[in-house]
């Protein structure tokens, strides 16, 4: 199978490294949508011994995964700053 991967350029899925902000973990997860990437991130925080998770998806789109990742992190930080732990009640 690795021969086919090398020939056709298949890549293995990489796990995003989390970024910590105000006690939250942010995993940038832009979503491919045709020729562009939509802004998206998974935000997690342990509260009362339970890991709470919020999936953030925005309509913003960018031509590269790198640009979408950068904006995903910025938007997630902004969302955390505005909502705090309330973001888990949506």
C-alpha positions as CSV (number, residue, x, y, z in Angstrom):
1,X,0.0,0.0,0.0
2,X,2.9,2.4,0.7
3,X,3.9,2.1,-3.0
4,X,0.5,3.4,-4.1
5,X,0.6,6.1,-1.5
6,X,4.0,7.3,-2.8
7,X,2.8,7.1,-6.4
8,X,-0.5,8.9,-5.9
9,X,0.5,11.3,-3.1
10,X,-1.8,9.9,-0.5
11,X,-1.2,11.4,2.9
12,X,-2.0,10.0,6.3
13,X,-4.3,12.1,8.4
14,X,-2.4,14.2,10.9
15,X,-3.8,14.9,14.4
16,X,-3.8,18.6,15.0
17,X,-1.7,19.9,17.8
18,X,-3.8,21.7,20.4
19,X,-3.2,25.3,21.3
20,X,-4.0,26.4,24.9
21,X,-6.0,29.6,25.5
22,X,-7.4,30.6,28.8
23,X,-7.5,27.0,30.0
24,X,-9.2,25.7,26.9
25,X,-7.7,23.4,24.2
26,X,-8.2,24.5,20.6
27,X,-7.7,22.0,17.8
28,X,-7.8,23.8,14.4
29,X,-9.8,21.7,12.0
30,X,-10.4,23.6,8.8
31,X,-12.8,21.7,6.5
32,X,-12.1,21.2,2.8
33,X,-15.0,22.5,0.7
34,X,-14.3,22.1,-3.0
35,X,-11.3,24.3,-3.8
36,X,-11.4,26.2,-0.5
37,X,-11.1,25.5,3.2
38,X,-13.7,26.6,5.7
39,X,-12.8,27.9,9.2
40,X,-13.4,25.3,11.9
41,X,-12.0,24.2,15.3
42,X,-12.8,21.9,18.1
43,X,-12.7,23.6,21.5
44,X,-12.3,21.4,24.7
45,X,-12.1,22.0,28.4
46,X,-12.3,19.7,31.4
47,X,-15.1,20.9,33.7
48,X,-16.0,18.9,36.8
49,X,-14.0,15.9,35.7
50,X,-15.8,15.8,32.3
51,X,-14.3,16.9,29.0
52,X,-16.7,19.3,27.3
53,X,-16.4,19.7,23.5
54,X,-17.7,22.4,21.2
55,X,-17.4,22.2,17.4
56,X,-16.9,25.6,15.9
57,X,-17.6,26.0,12.1
58,X,-17.7,29.3,10.3
59,X,-18.6,30.3,6.7
60,X,-15.3,32.1,6.2
61,X,-13.2,30.3,3.5
62,X,-9.6,30.5,2.4
63,X,-7.7,29.1,-0.6
64,X,-5.1,27.2,1.6
65,X,-5.4,25.0,4.7
66,X,-2.6,27.0,6.4
67,X,-4.6,30.3,6.1
68,X,-7.8,28.6,7.3
69,X,-5.9,27.1,10.2
70,X,-4.5,30.4,11.3
71,X,-7.9,32.1,11.1
72,X,-9.5,29.1,12.9
73,X,-7.2,29.6,15.8
74,X,-7.9,33.4,15.9
75,X,-11.7,32.9,15.7
76,X,-11.6,30.2,18.4
77,X,-9.7,32.4,20.8
78,X,-12.1,35.3,20.1
79,X,-15.1,33.0,20.8
80,X,-13.5,31.8,24.1
81,X,-12.8,35.4,25.1
82,X,-16.5,36.3,24.4
83,X,-18.3,33.3,25.7
84,X,-16.0,31.5,28.2
85,X,-17.5,28.3,29.5
86,X,-20.9,29.4,28.3
87,X,-19.9,28.1,24.8
88,X,-20.7,24.6,26.0
89,X,-24.3,25.5,26.6
90,X,-25.1,26.1,22.9
